[in-house]
Amino acid sequence: MADVVRRFGPAFREQNHGKLSRAHLRTLGAIETCRTAALGGHVYECADCGARKIVYNSCRNRHCPKCQSLEKERWLEARCAELLPVPYFHVVFTLPEELNPLALSHPRLLYSLLFRCASETLLEIAADPKHLGARIGVLAVLHTWGQKLTLHPHLHCIVPGGGLSIDGDWWVGSRPDFFLPVRVLKKLFRGKFLAALQQAEQDGDLPPSHLPALDALYRKSWVVYCKPPFGSPEQVLAYLARYTHRVAISNRRLVRLEGEDVVFTWKDYAAGDRSREMTLSGQEFLRRFLLHVLPDRFVRIRYFGLFANRHREPSLALCREVLPGRPVQPKLTKSDWQSLLQSLTGVDPLRCEVCGQKALRLVEELVPAQTPRAPPR
């Protein structure tokens, strides 16, 4: 991705001068300079053979494909201590394409409403005695892209198969293969979202000219689906890892640069998940990529119900207390970055590439754009 931005970024910025937001420009600059001398770094020296290794700093931009692996592992470590020994379901709420213009003009408003209306729908239907009759927890992750990098806002919700009874005295489990009726979820979600749009227009948060034709959206069947439950807490974590810190496109999907074009792979779900190649001009590729840069400080992973930040710990403790067998709370382990990196790559970052000894020691910090000094003889 850095190669693409360096190749086509200057012309793209010039062509779109005055049209790009600060977040867009910051993202392009971060990807362009990630893990280069421009951001500074560290010099390590082997205490055994004296060989030196330069490690440049990461940009840590949340849209950079290179910078999400360690953050993802740290996040997953924290979530490991919060898993309950019950099946988990995956529910996806998708906005219809008629709302895409609003996602471009008012992304903060639209995506906030998506979080709010989807979570309220799950919590309300789950609490209804006609369905589950329980208070549940929801972990929601926003994605805005499709396989071809087009705009496709949707919310991935991971929910345990059950929850606390309304009075909090016992655990109410869902059926092993069924969580909540999708038909009911999609109707309530559609009603809540369109009502919230109308309210935003009345409150002055949304210009009337930006409001789509609501009658047609009320008649349309919105897409909400629920995947089968996971088997074990470990499988839940593995599944979460695929969604939480994903960016619009990963480096492994980028195939090659051909003149003024970018070639990347995409998964054709209509043909049994077959992998295909797509070719876009460098300018169009960057335009599509920037569709998915979120507004500054917009939180894309949120927690609701029993998992809400303000009362997550006592709620989980109560769940474990009333669950059959009174499961022991898992211990939270915090790994240093070296251990996390080794678990991801299989390579010990402190092992010397010359002599093979685990003897690398930090000897110098490089300020941005500084050239490392030659080692003493």
C-alpha positions as CSV (number, residue, x, y, z in Angstrom):
1,M,0.0,0.0,0.0
2,A,2.9,2.4,0.7
3,D,4.2,1.8,-2.8
4,V,0.8,2.7,-4.2
5,V,0.6,5.9,-2.2
6,R,4.1,6.9,-3.1
7,R,3.5,6.2,-6.8
8,F,0.1,7.8,-7.2
9,G,-0.3,10.0,-4.1
10,P,1.3,13.3,-5.4
11,A,-0.9,13.4,-8.5
12,F,-4.0,12.4,-6.5
13,R,-3.4,15.2,-4.0
14,E,-2.9,17.7,-6.7
15,Q,-6.0,16.6,-8.7
16,N,-8.2,16.7,-5.6
17,H,-6.7,19.8,-4.0
18,G,-9.3,21.3,-1.6
19,K,-11.5,18.2,-1.7
20,L,-9.6,16.0,0.7
21,S,-10.3,16.2,4.4
22,R,-7.6,16.4,7.1
23,A,-8.1,12.8,7.9
24,H,-7.6,11.8,4.3
25,L,-4.3,13.7,4.0
26,R,-3.1,12.4,7.3
27,T,-3.8,8.9,6.3
28,L,-2.0,9.2,3.0
29,G,1.0,10.8,4.7
30,A,1.1,8.2,7.4
31,I,1.0,5.2,5.0
32,E,3.6,6.9,2.8
33,T,6.2,7.3,5.6
34,C,5.4,4.2,7.7
35,R,8.5,2.3,8.8
36,T,10.9,4.7,7.1
37,A,13.5,7.1,8.3
38,A,11.0,9.9,8.1
39,L,9.4,8.7,11.3
40,G,12.6,7.9,13.2
41,G,13.5,4.6,14.7
42,H,15.8,2.5,16.9
43,V,19.2,1.0,16.3
44,Y,19.9,-2.4,17.9
45,E,23.4,-3.9,18.3
46,C,24.2,-7.5,18.9
47,A,26.2,-7.9,22.1
48,D,27.8,-11.1,20.8
49,C,29.0,-10.2,17.3
50,G,28.5,-6.4,17.1
51,A,26.1,-6.5,14.1
52,R,23.6,-3.6,13.9
53,K,20.0,-3.6,12.9
54,I,17.8,-0.5,12.2
55,V,14.1,-0.7,13.0
56,Y,12.1,2.3,11.8
57,N,8.9,3.4,13.6
58,S,5.4,2.6,12.5
59,C,2.9,5.3,11.7
60,R,0.2,3.7,14.0
61,N,-2.5,5.1,11.7
62,R,-5.6,2.9,12.1
63,H,-6.1,2.7,8.3
64,C,-2.5,1.5,7.6
65,P,-2.3,-2.2,6.7
66,K,1.1,-2.6,8.3
67,C,0.2,-1.2,11.8
68,Q,-2.8,-3.3,12.9
69,S,-1.3,-6.7,13.8
70,L,0.2,-5.8,17.1
71,E,-2.8,-3.6,18.1
72,K,-5.1,-6.4,17.2
73,E,-3.2,-8.9,19.4
74,R,-3.2,-6.5,22.3
75,W,-6.9,-6.0,22.0
76,L,-7.6,-9.7,21.7
77,E,-5.6,-10.4,24.9
78,A,-7.8,-8.0,26.8
79,R,-11.0,-9.6,25.3
80,C,-9.8,-13.1,26.2
81,A,-10.5,-12.4,29.9
82,E,-14.1,-11.3,29.1
83,L,-15.3,-14.4,27.2
84,L,-18.1,-16.4,28.6
85,P,-18.3,-20.2,28.2
86,V,-21.3,-20.1,26.0
87,P,-21.9,-20.1,22.2
88,Y,-21.5,-16.8,20.4
89,F,-23.5,-15.6,17.5
90,H,-22.5,-13.2,14.7
91,V,-25.2,-10.8,13.6
92,V,-24.6,-8.4,10.7
93,F,-26.6,-5.2,10.0
94,T,-26.2,-3.6,6.5
95,L,-27.4,-0.2,5.4
96,P,-29.1,-0.1,1.9
97,E,-27.1,1.5,-0.9
98,E,-29.6,4.4,-1.1
99,L,-27.9,5.8,2.0
100,N,-24.4,5.8,0.6
101,P,-24.6,9.5,-0.4
102,L,-25.3,10.3,3.3
103,A,-22.4,8.1,4.4
104,L,-20.1,10.3,2.2
105,S,-21.6,13.7,3.2
106,H,-22.4,13.0,6.9
107,P,-20.3,9.9,7.9
108,R,-20.2,10.7,11.7
109,L,-23.9,11.0,11.9
110,L,-24.8,8.0,9.7
111,Y,-22.3,5.6,11.3
112,S,-23.3,6.7,14.8
113,L,-26.9,6.0,14.0
114,L,-25.9,2.6,12.7
115,F,-24.3,1.7,16.0
116,R,-27.2,3.1,18.0
117,C,-30.1,1.6,16.1
118,A,-28.5,-1.9,15.6
119,S,-27.6,-2.2,19.3
120,E,-31.0,-0.9,20.4
121,T,-32.6,-3.5,18.1
122,L,-30.7,-6.4,19.5
123,L,-31.1,-5.3,23.2
124,E,-34.8,-4.6,22.7
125,I,-35.7,-7.9,20.9
126,A,-33.6,-10.0,23.3
127,A,-35.3,-8.4,26.4
128,D,-38.7,-9.2,25.0
129,P,-40.2,-12.2,26.9
130,K,-41.7,-13.5,23.6
131,H,-38.2,-14.1,22.3
132,L,-35.3,-14.4,24.8
133,G,-36.3,-12.4,27.8
134,A,-32.8,-11.5,28.8
135,R,-30.3,-8.7,29.0
136,I,-27.5,-9.4,26.6
137,G,-24.1,-8.0,25.7
138,V,-23.1,-6.8,22.2
139,L,-19.7,-6.1,20.7
140,A,-20.0,-4.2,17.5
141,V,-17.4,-3.5,14.8
142,L,-18.0,-1.1,11.9
143,H,-16.9,-2.0,8.4
144,T,-17.6,0.3,5.4
145,W,-16.2,-1.6,2.5
146,G,-17.0,-4.3,0.1
147,Q,-14.5,-6.6,-1.6
148,K,-14.2,-4.2,-4.6
149,L,-13.5,-1.3,-2.2
150,T,-16.9,0.2,-2.9
151,L,-18.9,1.8,-0.1
152,H,-20.8,-0.8,1.8
153,P,-21.5,0.3,5.4
154,H,-22.3,-2.6,7.7
155,L,-22.0,-3.6,11.4
156,H,-20.6,-6.9,12.7
157,C,-22.1,-7.7,16.1
158,I,-20.8,-10.5,18.2
159,V,-23.3,-11.6,20.9
160,P,-23.3,-14.4,23.5
161,G,-26.0,-17.0,23.1
162,G,-28.0,-15.8,26.1
163,G,-28.0,-13.3,28.8
164,L,-29.0,-12.4,32.4
165,S,-32.6,-12.6,33.3
166,I,-34.3,-9.3,33.7
167,D,-34.0,-9.5,37.5
168,G,-30.4,-10.7,37.2
169,D,-31.0,-13.9,39.2
170,W,-30.2,-16.6,36.5
171,W,-28.8,-17.1,33.1
172,V,-31.2,-17.4,30.2
173,G,-29.6,-19.4,27.3
174,S,-30.7,-19.2,23.7
175,R,-31.4,-22.3,21.6
176,P,-28.1,-23.9,20.4
177,D,-28.8,-23.1,16.7
178,F,-31.0,-20.0,17.0
179,F,-30.6,-16.6,18.6
180,L,-33.3,-14.1,17.6
181,P,-35.7,-14.0,14.6
182,V,-34.0,-12.2,11.7
183,R,-37.4,-11.1,10.3
184,V,-38.2,-9.2,13.5
185,L,-34.7,-7.7,13.8
186,K,-34.7,-6.3,10.2
187,K,-38.1,-4.6,10.6
188,L,-37.3,-3.0,13.9
189,F,-33.8,-1.9,12.7
190,R,-35.3,-0.3,9.6
191,G,-38.0,1.5,11.6
192,K,-35.5,2.8,14.2
193,F,-33.0,4.0,11.6
194,L,-35.4,5.8,9.4
195,A,-37.1,7.4,12.4
196,A,-33.7,8.5,13.6
197,L,-32.9,10.1,10.2
198,Q,-36.2,12.0,10.4
199,Q,-35.4,13.2,13.9
200,A,-31.9,14.3,12.8
201,E,-33.5,16.4,10.0
202,Q,-35.9,18.0,12.5
203,D,-33.1,18.7,14.9
204,G,-31.1,20.5,12.1
205,D,-28.3,17.9,12.1
206,L,-29.2,16.8,8.5
207,P,-30.2,19.3,5.8
208,P,-33.6,18.3,4.2
209,S,-32.0,18.2,0.8
210,H,-29.8,15.3,2.0
211,L,-32.6,13.2,3.2
212,P,-33.4,10.3,0.8
213,A,-36.8,9.1,-0.2
214,L,-37.9,7.5,3.0
215,D,-41.1,5.9,1.6
216,A,-39.1,3.7,-0.7
217,L,-36.7,2.8,2.1
218,Y,-39.6,1.8,4.3
219,R,-40.9,-0.6,1.6
220,K,-37.5,-2.1,1.0
221,S,-36.4,-5.2,2.9
222,W,-33.2,-4.4,4.7
223,V,-30.4,-6.9,5.0
224,V,-29.8,-8.4,8.5
225,Y,-28.5,-11.9,8.9
226,C,-27.3,-14.1,11.7
227,K,-24.5,-16.6,11.3
228,P,-24.4,-20.0,13.1
229,P,-22.8,-20.0,16.6
230,F,-19.1,-20.5,17.2
231,G,-17.9,-23.6,18.9
232,S,-15.6,-22.5,21.6
233,P,-14.2,-19.2,23.2
234,E,-11.0,-19.8,21.3
235,Q,-12.9,-19.9,18.0
236,V,-14.7,-16.7,19.0
237,L,-11.3,-15.0,19.4
238,A,-10.0,-16.3,16.1
239,Y,-13.1,-15.0,14.4
240,L,-12.9,-11.6,16.1
241,A,-9.3,-11.3,14.8
242,R,-10.7,-11.3,11.3
243,Y,-12.9,-8.3,11.9
244,T,-11.8,-6.0,14.6
245,H,-8.7,-4.3,13.2
246,R,-9.1,-5.0,9.6
247,V,-8.6,-2.1,7.1
248,A,-10.2,-1.6,3.7
249,I,-7.6,-3.7,1.9
250,S,-4.6,-5.7,3.2
251,N,-1.2,-5.8,1.6
252,R,-1.5,-9.4,0.7
253,R,-4.4,-8.6,-1.6
254,L,-2.3,-6.2,-3.7
255,V,-0.9,-8.1,-6.6
256,R,1.1,-5.7,-8.7
257,L,1.4,-2.3,-10.3
258,E,1.0,-2.2,-14.0
259,G,1.9,1.2,-15.5
260,E,-0.8,3.6,-14.1
261,D,-2.9,0.7,-12.8
262,V,-3.2,-1.2,-9.5
263,V,-4.2,-4.9,-9.6
264,F,-5.7,-6.5,-6.5
265,T,-7.7,-9.6,-5.6
266,W,-11.3,-9.7,-4.5
267,K,-13.5,-12.6,-3.3
268,D,-16.5,-13.3,-5.5
269,Y,-19.1,-14.5,-3.0
270,A,-21.6,-15.3,-5.8
271,A,-19.2,-17.8,-7.3
272,G,-18.4,-19.7,-4.1
273,D,-15.9,-17.3,-2.7
274,R,-13.7,-17.6,-5.8
275,S,-10.7,-15.3,-5.8
276,R,-10.6,-12.9,-8.8
277,E,-8.4,-10.0,-9.9
278,M,-9.5,-6.4,-10.4
279,T,-7.6,-3.6,-12.2
280,L,-8.2,0.0,-11.3
281,S,-6.3,3.1,-12.2
282,G,-4.0,4.4,-9.4
283,Q,-6.3,7.5,-9.0
284,E,-9.5,5.4,-8.8
285,F,-7.9,2.9,-6.4
286,L,-6.9,5.8,-4.0
287,R,-10.3,7.4,-4.3
288,R,-12.0,4.1,-3.3
289,F,-9.5,3.5,-0.5
290,L,-10.2,6.9,1.0
291,L,-13.9,6.3,1.1
292,H,-13.2,4.2,4.2
293,V,-11.2,6.7,6.2
294,L,-13.3,7.4,9.2
295,P,-13.7,10.8,10.8
296,D,-11.2,11.9,13.4
297,R,-11.6,10.2,16.8
298,F,-14.6,8.1,15.6
299,V,-14.7,4.9,17.6
300,R,-15.3,1.9,15.3
301,I,-15.4,-0.8,18.0
302,R,-18.1,-0.3,20.6
303,Y,-19.8,-2.2,23.4
304,F,-23.4,-2.3,24.5
305,G,-25.7,-3.9,27.1
306,L,-23.8,-6.1,29.5
307,F,-20.5,-5.3,27.7
308,A,-20.9,-1.5,28.0
309,N,-17.7,0.0,29.4
310,R,-19.2,1.6,32.5
311,H,-20.4,-1.7,34.0
312,R,-18.7,-4.4,32.1
313,E,-16.7,-6.0,35.0
314,P,-19.6,-6.3,37.4
315,S,-21.9,-7.6,34.7
316,L,-19.5,-10.3,33.6
317,A,-18.8,-11.3,37.2
318,L,-22.6,-11.7,37.7
319,C,-22.9,-13.7,34.5
320,R,-20.1,-16.1,35.6
321,E,-21.8,-16.4,39.0
322,V,-25.2,-17.5,37.6
323,L,-23.9,-19.7,34.7
324,P,-24.1,-23.4,35.3
325,G,-20.9,-24.8,36.8
326,R,-19.8,-21.4,38.1
327,P,-16.9,-21.1,35.6
328,V,-13.6,-19.6,36.8
329,Q,-12.8,-16.2,35.4
330,P,-9.9,-16.5,32.9
331,K,-6.7,-14.6,33.8
332,L,-5.6,-11.6,31.8
333,T,-2.1,-11.9,30.5
334,K,-0.2,-9.0,29.1
335,S,2.5,-9.7,26.6
336,D,5.3,-7.4,25.6
337,W,5.6,-6.3,22.0
338,Q,8.5,-8.7,21.4
339,S,6.4,-11.7,22.5
340,L,3.5,-10.6,20.4
341,L,5.6,-10.0,17.3
342,Q,7.2,-13.4,17.7
343,S,3.8,-15.1,18.0
344,L,2.7,-13.4,14.8
345,T,5.7,-13.9,12.6
346,G,7.6,-16.8,14.3
347,V,10.7,-14.6,14.4
348,D,12.3,-13.4,17.6
349,P,12.9,-9.7,17.1
350,L,15.8,-9.7,19.5
351,R,17.7,-12.5,17.7
352,C,20.7,-11.4,15.7
353,E,20.3,-12.2,12.0
354,V,24.0,-12.6,11.6
355,C,25.1,-14.8,14.5
356,G,21.7,-16.2,15.5
357,Q,22.1,-15.3,19.2
358,K,19.3,-13.6,21.1
359,A,21.6,-10.7,22.0
360,L,20.2,-7.6,20.3
361,R,20.3,-4.5,22.6
362,L,19.0,-1.0,22.0
363,V,21.9,1.3,21.5
364,E,20.5,4.4,19.8
365,E,17.2,6.2,19.1
366,L,16.8,7.9,15.7
367,V,14.8,11.1,15.5
368,P,12.7,11.5,12.4
369,A,14.6,11.6,9.1
370,Q,17.9,11.1,10.9
371,T,20.6,8.9,9.3
372,P,22.1,6.4,11.7
373,R,25.7,6.9,12.7
374,A,28.3,4.4,11.6
375,P,29.2,1.9,14.4
376,P,32.5,2.5,16.2
377,R,35.4,0.5,14.9
